[in-house]
Each structure stands twice: as C-alpha cells, then as structure tokens.
Amino acid sequence: MRLHKLILSVQFIFLLFVAPMPVYAQSLGLKTQAGTELGATLSHYRYEEPSLGVKLEGHKGGIDLAAVTAPKVDWFVRLESKYVYGKTGYTGSGTKNGNPDWYVELRGLFGRDFEFGSYVLAPFTGIGFRYLYNDIRGNTSTGAIGYTRSS
C-alpha cells in the first residue's frame, strides 16, 4: 500500500508543479494548446494463458494526469501519467478472488503542429514506461500456492 501512496504523491506533485507552466497569449485555434488534464479511467482487465488454463479477470479504476506546454511556436511537449488499481479473480489451479492488481504508466512526448488552412496535423513521438503488478499470494480453493508477478 506504501507504493500506491507514493504513486499518488508523485502525481500530485506533478500536478502542483508542472501544471502551472506559463501559458503565453495566443489565439484559440486548432493548434495544440498548453494546459492540464485530469481524468478518470474505468476498465475491464482479462489475462489468459490458454495452454495452462489460467485466467485473471476483474474491473479496475484509476486516474489520468497530463500536462501540455508549447515552449516554441508550433512545438509542444506532453507529459502523461496513469495509475489504475483493481481486484482480480484468479481461475486455474483452483480459484482465488480479491487479488490486488495495478499498473502505472508514464510518458513523455514531443511534437510539432503543421497548419494546412483549416486543418492542423500534429505528429508526435516519445518514450514511455509501464509497470504492472499482480498479487495472487496465498492459497487457491484447491490449496495451490499463489505468486506475485510484475512486468
């Protein structure tokens, strides 16, 4: 649970210090605008290993946070983070419900706006990181011993 608090703290600090980036006066148009986005994520997760008859399945919820800045005319930088948590049910060597399952994603992107009359093309590239954690420790309904998995 300490890691969950750390991740939420990092996102809060990100929102507090990165989000208030200076925004220069510009006309509102189709080009990428500087700003901050905060959103919610709801999803359904399903992981299967058909050859072993193993399945993890459950619902997850989380938060998304992004900040965009336009440091130069027609250029933009976007920083994104996402934290998603849920409980999964395990089916395989028995069953086990209520297993903690979460992931965090971080991305840094940059791109350029190209204006074509009433259209804007905004290609971008970047780098990202994703960490997934499944905790199925304990015994299943048949006495099989669970495990943790991260990737």
N, C-alpha and C positions, 0 to 999 in steps of 0.2 A: 504494500500500500504506500510505502515511502516513495517509490519510484513514480507512482501516479501523482502524488503531491508535487514532486519535483517537475514533472512534465507540465502540469497545470501552472506552476510558478514560472517556468520558463516562458510559457505562452503569455502569461500576464505581464511579465517584464517586457516581452516583445511588443505587446500592445501599448504599454506605457511609454516606452522609449522610441520605438521605431515608427509607430503610427503617427505621432505628431510631426512628421517630416514637413519642412516648409513647402507650401504649395504656392507657386508663382501665378500671378494673374494671367489667365488665358481664357480664350473664348471656349464655351462649351461646344464641342463638336464630336465627331466620331473617333477622334484620336484617343489613345489610351490616357485616361485621367488618373492623377495621383489620388490616393485615398486608402481607406482601411475597410476591410470586410470582415464581419464576424457572422458565422453561420452554424447551423446545427446539421448533424448527419444522422440519419436513421437507415439501417441496412439489415439485410439478412445474410448470414455467413454460412457457407456449406463447404466442407473439405472432405474429400473422399479418397480412399485408397482401395479401389475395387478389387484388386488382386488379393488383398488381405481382409476384405470385408469390414474395413474401419471407416467410420464416419463421425465428423464433428459438425454440429449444426446448432445455430442459435441466432438471436436478434442482438444487434449492437446499436449503441447510440454514442454520439460524440460531438466535438466542436471543431470548427474550421476557423482559421485565422489567416488573413492575408493582408499585406501592405504593399502598395504600389507607389513608386515615385518616378518622376520624369526629370532626371538630372540635366538633360540637354534636350533641345528641341528635337522631336521625332524619336527619341530614345526613351526606353523605360526599363525599370528594374522591378521585379516582383518577388517577394519573399512569402512563402506559404508554409503553414503547419497544420497538422490534423492529428487529433487524438481520439481514438474510438475504443470503447470498452463494452463488453457484454459477457454473458454467461452462456456456455455451450453445453449441449448434451453429447455424450460420447456413446457410440454403439460400436461394438467389435467383440472383444473378449469380455462379454457382459455389457452392462450399461452403467453410466455414471453421469448424473446431471449436476448443473450448477457450477461448472468448471470456469474459472476466470480466463478470459481471452481478450487480449487487447493489442493494438498496434499504434505506432506513431509514425508520421511521415513528415519530412522536412524537404523543402525545395527552394532553390534559388534560380531565378530565371532572368534573362535579359532579352530585349528585342528592340525592333525598330518599326515605326509606323511609316507606311508608304501611302500617300494620298493620291487617289485617282478620281478626280472630280468629286462626285458624291459618295465615293467608296473609299474605305481605308483597309489596306492589307497590313496585318501586324504579325509577321513571323517572329518566333522566339525560340530560344534554346536555353538549356540549363542543366543543372545537376540535382539529383535528389537522393534521399536516404529513407529507407523504410525498415522498421524493426517490428517483428511480430512475436508475441509471446502467448503460448498455450500452457495452461497448468492443469494437468489431469492427475496430479498426485493423489495417492490414496488407493483404496481398493474398489474394483468394479463389483457389480452384483454377483459375479461368479468367483470373486476373490482374486482376480488378476490384479497385479500391481501397476498403477498408473505411472506417468512420467511428465516431465516438462519438456517443451520444445520451443526453441526460438530460432528465428531466421531473419 
